[in-house]
């Protein structure tokens, strides 16, 4: 950072810390305090700053780590500025779509410049400030234009998850929504895979819990007609409602329509006896005004009771794949599994559904139950191909 950015960052962090704790920053934040600070920012802004970063920033601001430099991203600076300014709640997708020029950070820095500038003569005040303010405006416009061009997605996008670092995922257009830092930090524990976990959450609410999927990885869909495909390795759910797959959304807040296709587990039948099943499930939801989704496909892969007697059957899930094809309002959903990766797809269901998804996500979840494990779901491949609707 240059001197001006560094001065603004130090003041901004002090302001944010005082807002959170109610007193000036006097000591390096502890891990507990940093986590509280992090969660407060998430609750107020909808955006994430890692607690370790917050702890390091406090040491830097107080000059408790001489010689060590901190270089927070513009997105992080904007998040802190949004928190200080009591900005409206948002998420990374919304900010990227409508506020990718990070206005709160630049506004904070501009106010700091205006407050600190004290020229000797009024005439020089206008002359000295105008070029600087103009330069800021030009810089904001250039950054906005660059981001608009940079964010345009190619017609076909593929990812084999050879590199799942934050920088690599962001550069490829992925955005993580509501995060669980502990499990998100485990995403690279399997080489050449993205490892998510079946954490507590869902994309529609129940009578107690608010809707939300932790560590949902999202990207924009380039057009109205497309084919999307994901591959999983050795994902065998064994408790309700563990599942992983593809999620289509009209918006990332789940206020609009959604559709999801997943490999899932089921042993619930409303009190009736039922065997333990691994299934392919497809579900649609009409949005936040409709609490009940519709299950449009429930295809049994095998019963786990039978698999216990013949364990070799589980090898069919060494490699599994899900595909959604959209042409107009027709959605076609397919599935493949097998010992080898070359097994052919077969159609699960085709359904007309008046939905125009803008975003696609890959996810793992277990609904709102506490009893099921947070099991890993290893994604090895993703492809999104735009198509000509005509």
KACOR-V568021 format. One record per run of one state. SS is the DSSP state (hx for helix, st for strand, lp for the rest). FROM is the first residue (numbers start at 0). TO is the last residue. If there is no record, write none. Layout:
ss=SS from=FROM to=TO
ss=SS from=FROM to=TO
This chain:
ss=lp from=0 to=1
ss=hx from=2 to=20
ss=lp from=21 to=29
ss=hx from=30 to=44
ss=lp from=45 to=49
ss=hx from=50 to=60
ss=lp from=61 to=72
ss=hx from=73 to=83
ss=lp from=84 to=90
ss=hx from=91 to=97
ss=lp from=98 to=101
ss=hx from=102 to=115
ss=lp from=116 to=120
ss=hx from=121 to=149
ss=lp from=150 to=154
ss=st from=155 to=158
ss=lp from=159 to=164
ss=hx from=165 to=170
ss=lp from=171 to=173
ss=st from=174 to=175
ss=lp from=176 to=179
ss=hx from=180 to=183
ss=lp from=184 to=192
ss=st from=193 to=196
ss=lp from=197 to=197
ss=st from=198 to=198
ss=lp from=199 to=199
ss=st from=200 to=201
ss=lp from=202 to=210
ss=st from=211 to=211
ss=lp from=212 to=215
ss=st from=216 to=219
ss=lp from=220 to=224
ss=st from=225 to=232
ss=lp from=233 to=241
ss=st from=242 to=248
ss=lp from=249 to=256
ss=st from=257 to=265
ss=lp from=266 to=275
ss=st from=276 to=284
ss=lp from=285 to=292
ss=st from=293 to=302
ss=hx from=303 to=308
ss=lp from=309 to=309
ss=hx from=310 to=316
ss=lp from=317 to=317
ss=st from=318 to=326
ss=lp from=327 to=328
ss=st from=329 to=337
ss=lp from=338 to=344
ss=st from=345 to=351
ss=lp from=352 to=357
ss=st from=358 to=364
ss=lp from=365 to=365
ss=st from=366 to=366
ss=lp from=367 to=374
ss=st from=375 to=385
ss=lp from=386 to=389
